[in-house]
Amino acid sequence: SVYADPDYGYVLLPPVELPPNQLLRETYPHSMDFVLYASKYSGGSSTLDVDQILLLPLAQGANFLGFSYMYENNILIDDSFRGLHNVHYSLSGSELVAHIRQGGPLRFFPRVFNRLFFIMVNQNNDIDIMRAAVLQVFQRETRRVL
């Protein structure tokens, strides 16, 4: 179970492998139901409104919890090689850690289809589908040294 913060317009659910048992190839994928339960600890009735459920790949994913706002032309830098996840502020030219990074390093693998899903929330913690971002992805070539 997860706590749904009433100030947030989204809830990050814990990871679930869909379809199940794919790693061991125990069963063939088949149709399944996705069921969402909610409970409220205080008295009275309430309504749970769900307008979107977004399923994303789990492998090599990261989530950045911001404790400082980013504005237009600011740059979020995630450098898995150097272990940096900074924000570059365009007006002042300064760079500082403004997000807490959750998840492993973002990696791209050669000779495999790689996809990058990028979703951001606004100052009200709502996913604004009309908001746009420019993404630049750079890859360092890795070599094994013995």
Backbone bond lengths (Angstrom), bond angles and torsions (degrees), N, CA, C in turn:
res aa  C-N    CA-C-N  psi(-1)  N-CA   C-N-CA  omega(-1)  CA-C   N-CA-C  phi
1 S - - - 1.454 - - 1.526 109.51 -
2 V 1.324 116.05 154.84 1.455 122.51 178.21 1.521 109.50 -131.96
3 Y 1.314 115.93 151.47 1.454 122.38 176.63 1.521 108.79 -84.73
4 A 1.312 116.79 130.43 1.464 121.87 177.44 1.519 108.17 -98.27
5 D 1.314 116.05 103.48 1.459 121.42 179.53 1.522 109.25 -65.64
6 P 1.337 118.66 123.35 1.468 120.07 -177.77 1.533 113.35 -65.79
7 D 1.347 118.41 -16.98 1.461 121.11 177.96 1.521 112.62 -83.72
8 Y 1.334 117.50 -9.62 1.455 121.34 -178.71 1.523 109.80 -101.98
9 G 1.311 116.56 145.49 1.458 121.50 177.30 1.513 111.97 -93.53
10 Y 1.331 117.34 12.53 1.455 120.72 179.44 1.522 109.16 -150.71
11 V 1.316 116.23 162.54 1.459 123.27 176.33 1.519 107.08 -132.81
12 L 1.323 117.01 129.50 1.459 121.23 174.37 1.526 107.89 -91.90
13 L 1.314 115.63 114.89 1.455 120.92 -179.75 1.525 109.99 -85.68
14 P 1.330 117.20 155.98 1.465 118.70 178.13 1.536 110.42 -66.23
15 P 1.329 117.56 158.05 1.467 120.28 -177.23 1.524 112.84 -64.59
16 V 1.316 114.57 142.48 1.462 122.30 176.59 1.522 106.93 -135.55
17 E 1.322 116.79 131.29 1.457 119.65 178.68 1.525 109.96 -82.17
18 L 1.332 115.95 119.30 1.463 121.80 178.97 1.521 108.66 -123.89
19 P 1.271 121.56 128.40 1.468 126.56 -13.16 1.524 110.19 -72.61
20 P 1.329 117.03 155.14 1.468 120.20 -177.91 1.529 111.42 -70.30
21 N 1.304 115.95 159.28 1.463 124.98 174.73 1.522 113.95 66.36
22 Q 1.317 118.88 18.68 1.454 119.51 -178.58 1.522 112.02 -73.53
23 L 1.313 117.63 -31.61 1.454 120.05 -178.31 1.527 111.09 -63.98
24 L 1.310 116.65 -42.37 1.461 120.88 -178.61 1.523 112.36 -88.50
25 R 1.325 117.68 -8.69 1.463 122.46 -179.01 1.529 111.15 55.92
26 E 1.345 115.02 38.35 1.461 119.49 -177.90 1.527 112.13 -73.44
27 T 1.302 116.13 -36.43 1.459 119.57 -178.69 1.521 109.00 -137.67
28 Y 1.304 116.44 158.72 1.455 121.10 174.34 1.517 109.09 -78.54
29 P 1.322 118.33 147.40 1.471 119.63 176.39 1.520 110.43 -61.60
30 H 1.303 115.61 141.95 1.458 121.06 177.44 1.514 108.46 -142.34
31 S 1.296 116.63 176.63 1.466 119.44 -178.52 1.524 109.80 -64.79
32 M 1.322 115.25 148.04 1.464 119.86 -179.78 1.517 109.12 -146.96
33 D 1.303 115.92 161.17 1.457 122.75 177.29 1.518 108.87 -105.03
34 F 1.321 115.80 140.58 1.456 122.32 174.33 1.521 106.20 -107.70
35 V 1.337 117.50 113.69 1.458 122.70 -174.12 1.523 108.72 -116.30
36 L 1.323 116.54 134.91 1.450 122.76 -179.55 1.521 108.70 -120.01
37 Y 1.328 117.02 122.53 1.457 122.24 178.00 1.523 109.35 -109.88
38 A 1.316 117.24 147.90 1.462 121.84 177.32 1.521 109.06 -137.46
39 S 1.331 115.36 148.99 1.459 119.66 175.88 1.520 108.52 -136.81
40 K 1.324 114.90 150.57 1.458 121.11 -179.91 1.519 107.50 -122.43
41 Y 1.322 116.36 132.71 1.458 120.53 -173.82 1.520 113.52 -87.49
42 S 1.322 118.40 -20.32 1.456 119.63 179.22 1.530 109.51 -94.48
43 G 1.324 115.78 166.52 1.452 120.87 -177.42 1.513 113.73 -71.03
44 G 1.290 116.20 166.82 1.463 121.50 177.88 1.514 112.00 89.18
45 S 1.288 114.30 163.62 1.464 119.28 -179.76 1.525 110.19 -94.08
46 S 1.300 115.76 160.30 1.458 121.83 178.28 1.522 108.61 -152.80
47 T 1.295 114.68 171.43 1.453 121.12 -178.93 1.514 109.34 -120.10
48 L 1.307 116.24 136.97 1.453 122.06 175.92 1.528 107.16 -103.00
49 D 1.329 116.07 112.01 1.459 121.26 178.97 1.526 108.57 -99.69
50 V 1.307 116.77 122.57 1.462 122.31 176.48 1.517 106.82 -120.55
51 D 1.324 116.41 116.94 1.459 118.65 179.57 1.520 112.22 -105.09
52 Q 1.337 117.51 -11.72 1.451 119.26 -179.63 1.517 110.16 -162.88
53 I 1.300 116.35 137.26 1.458 122.62 170.02 1.507 105.95 -120.67
54 L 1.303 116.14 119.34 1.457 122.23 -174.77 1.517 108.06 -109.70
55 L 1.322 116.28 115.81 1.459 121.71 179.70 1.518 108.34 -100.09
56 L 1.319 116.02 124.65 1.460 122.52 -177.67 1.521 110.16 -122.64
57 P 1.318 117.25 152.76 1.470 119.33 175.76 1.524 110.38 -62.78
58 L 1.307 116.53 142.41 1.461 121.17 -177.25 1.524 112.41 -87.20
59 A 1.317 117.07 -37.32 1.461 120.05 -174.23 1.523 110.75 -62.29
60 Q 1.310 116.07 135.21 1.462 123.16 176.32 1.522 112.63 58.92
61 G 1.301 118.47 38.34 1.456 121.59 -179.37 1.511 112.39 -101.65
62 A 1.328 115.70 156.49 1.458 121.45 178.03 1.516 109.22 -143.10
63 N 1.299 115.26 150.43 1.458 122.69 177.50 1.525 106.54 -129.50
64 F 1.331 116.70 134.94 1.461 121.21 -178.49 1.524 108.48 -114.92
65 L 1.324 116.85 110.62 1.461 121.80 177.71 1.519 107.93 -90.31
66 G 1.323 116.59 114.17 1.451 121.07 -176.22 1.513 112.83 -86.37
67 F 1.325 117.12 134.35 1.457 121.14 171.91 1.519 110.55 -113.12
68 S 1.318 116.11 7.91 1.452 122.29 174.28 1.521 106.88 -143.22
69 Y 1.325 116.98 137.13 1.464 120.27 -176.39 1.523 111.42 -68.15
70 M 1.317 114.06 149.38 1.458 120.96 170.36 1.520 107.10 -111.30
71 Y 1.301 115.86 138.76 1.459 121.23 -179.60 1.520 109.21 -115.73
72 E 1.318 115.34 177.23 1.449 120.74 -179.88 1.532 110.00 -55.84
73 N 1.310 115.46 137.89 1.465 125.77 -179.76 1.529 114.29 73.74
74 N 1.330 118.81 3.30 1.459 120.15 169.92 1.523 108.32 -77.39
75 I 1.304 116.97 155.36 1.462 121.48 -174.83 1.525 109.45 -124.98
76 L 1.331 116.79 124.08 1.463 122.25 172.50 1.526 107.07 -90.83
77 I 1.319 116.56 120.73 1.458 122.40 -178.35 1.525 108.14 -107.56
78 D 1.313 116.41 122.43 1.462 121.16 174.23 1.520 107.34 -121.65
79 D 1.303 116.03 106.40 1.457 122.12 -178.49 1.523 107.73 -114.48
80 S 1.330 116.36 95.39 1.464 120.90 -177.37 1.518 111.83 -65.21
81 F 1.327 117.65 -31.32 1.463 121.22 -178.85 1.530 110.94 -64.72
82 R 1.328 116.40 -45.48 1.472 120.78 -179.18 1.526 112.94 -93.54
83 G 1.329 117.67 -4.18 1.455 120.98 179.89 1.517 113.43 71.39
84 L 1.332 118.01 31.66 1.458 122.32 -178.89 1.523 110.67 -108.49
85 H 1.298 116.04 140.57 1.462 122.00 170.67 1.525 106.73 -143.44
86 N 1.317 115.12 84.20 1.461 123.24 -174.44 1.515 110.99 -110.47
87 V 1.310 114.98 166.59 1.458 121.58 171.44 1.523 107.26 -116.73
88 H 1.325 116.06 128.90 1.467 122.25 176.13 1.525 107.20 -98.25
89 Y 1.313 116.27 117.53 1.456 121.64 -179.46 1.521 109.23 -90.11
90 S 1.331 116.21 121.09 1.462 121.25 -171.81 1.527 113.14 -69.00
91 L 1.325 118.81 -34.80 1.471 119.68 -177.31 1.522 112.28 -70.21
92 S 1.319 116.40 -47.39 1.462 119.30 -176.93 1.523 112.38 -90.16
93 G 1.326 117.54 -19.50 1.460 120.79 -176.87 1.515 112.60 78.04
94 S 1.337 117.46 3.37 1.458 120.53 -178.74 1.528 110.02 -83.13
95 E 1.317 114.02 163.56 1.454 120.71 179.43 1.520 108.07 -137.02
96 L 1.328 116.95 128.37 1.457 119.91 -179.75 1.509 110.53 -149.94
97 V 1.326 115.18 163.10 1.452 121.07 177.19 1.524 107.47 -77.15
98 A 1.308 116.92 116.79 1.457 121.70 -176.86 1.525 111.53 -124.92
99 H 1.314 117.42 4.87 1.453 122.15 -179.14 1.522 109.69 -139.65
100 I 1.308 115.62 149.19 1.453 121.49 171.90 1.523 105.98 -97.55
101 R 1.312 116.58 124.06 1.465 121.30 -178.11 1.519 109.60 -90.32
102 Q 1.328 115.93 128.54 1.456 121.41 175.64 1.518 108.08 -117.56
103 G 1.306 117.03 135.06 1.458 121.08 179.97 1.510 111.30 108.98
104 G 1.314 114.38 172.72 1.456 121.19 -177.78 1.507 112.31 -80.51
105 P 1.321 116.33 179.72 1.469 120.02 179.25 1.527 110.92 -68.25
106 L 1.325 115.54 148.12 1.457 120.59 176.35 1.518 107.72 -82.89
107 R 1.314 116.11 122.63 1.459 120.77 -177.81 1.515 109.64 -130.61
108 F 1.328 115.15 145.43 1.453 122.34 173.83 1.521 107.30 -115.08
109 F 1.312 116.22 139.07 1.449 120.38 -175.61 1.523 110.66 -110.26
110 P 1.328 117.51 138.40 1.466 120.50 -178.39 1.528 111.61 -69.81
111 R 1.326 115.24 150.81 1.461 123.90 177.07 1.520 113.16 59.29
112 V 1.320 116.43 26.04 1.464 122.45 177.79 1.522 107.07 -136.67
113 F 1.332 117.56 144.79 1.457 119.68 174.64 1.524 108.58 -67.56
114 N 1.313 116.34 125.24 1.461 122.17 178.60 1.516 108.40 -115.23
115 R 1.320 116.36 137.01 1.463 121.15 178.95 1.520 108.70 -125.34
116 L 1.316 115.51 143.93 1.453 121.92 177.75 1.526 107.89 -121.25
117 F 1.316 116.42 115.68 1.456 122.14 176.78 1.521 107.50 -101.52
118 F 1.303 116.86 128.97 1.455 121.15 -176.21 1.524 108.06 -130.37
119 I 1.324 116.30 121.30 1.456 121.55 179.82 1.516 107.11 -133.29
120 M 1.324 117.34 136.47 1.457 119.82 178.82 1.522 109.41 -130.79
121 V 1.328 114.57 156.31 1.454 120.97 179.61 1.520 108.82 -113.55
122 N 1.321 115.92 157.82 1.465 120.09 179.36 1.526 110.54 -90.29
123 Q 1.320 117.02 -172.26 1.465 121.45 -176.60 1.525 112.64 -65.31
124 N 1.339 118.05 -16.74 1.468 122.13 176.60 1.516 111.69 -94.74
125 N 1.338 117.20 8.14 1.459 123.71 -177.61 1.518 112.54 61.61
126 D 1.325 116.43 32.53 1.457 122.49 174.03 1.521 108.54 -106.91
127 I 1.325 116.26 145.55 1.458 120.78 174.82 1.515 107.16 -82.94
128 D 1.303 115.95 111.80 1.459 122.61 -177.65 1.523 107.82 -97.17
129 I 1.335 117.99 107.31 1.458 120.53 -174.63 1.522 112.54 -70.36
130 M 1.327 118.37 -14.28 1.462 120.86 178.94 1.534 112.68 -88.34
131 R 1.320 117.53 -7.88 1.463 121.71 -179.58 1.528 109.12 -77.29
132 A 1.304 117.06 138.29 1.463 121.39 -177.94 1.522 110.21 -118.23
133 A 1.311 115.72 153.95 1.461 122.01 176.87 1.523 108.37 -140.47
134 V 1.312 115.78 152.04 1.454 121.96 175.15 1.520 106.82 -103.78
135 L 1.321 116.74 123.97 1.457 121.14 -179.39 1.520 109.78 -108.91
136 Q 1.308 116.09 133.82 1.456 121.94 171.63 1.518 106.45 -123.45
137 V 1.305 116.15 123.67 1.454 121.08 -178.45 1.515 108.11 -114.93
138 F 1.325 115.55 126.59 1.454 121.68 177.27 1.524 107.59 -118.55
139 Q 1.290 115.74 143.58 1.456 120.15 -178.79 1.517 109.72 -124.56
140 R 1.322 115.16 132.96 1.461 120.16 174.05 1.520 107.64 -95.73
141 E 1.308 115.21 136.20 1.454 119.30 177.73 1.519 108.21 -77.48
142 T 1.308 116.10 130.86 1.459 120.16 -179.67 1.525 109.21 -102.54
143 R 1.296 115.61 145.41 1.463 121.45 178.41 1.519 108.18 -132.57
144 R 1.293 115.00 144.70 1.454 120.36 177.01 1.519 109.30 -90.15
145 V 1.302 116.70 124.87 1.458 122.06 179.80 1.524 107.75 -111.21
146 L 1.321 115.61 125.85 1.467 119.70 -179.94 1.505 110.72 -104.14
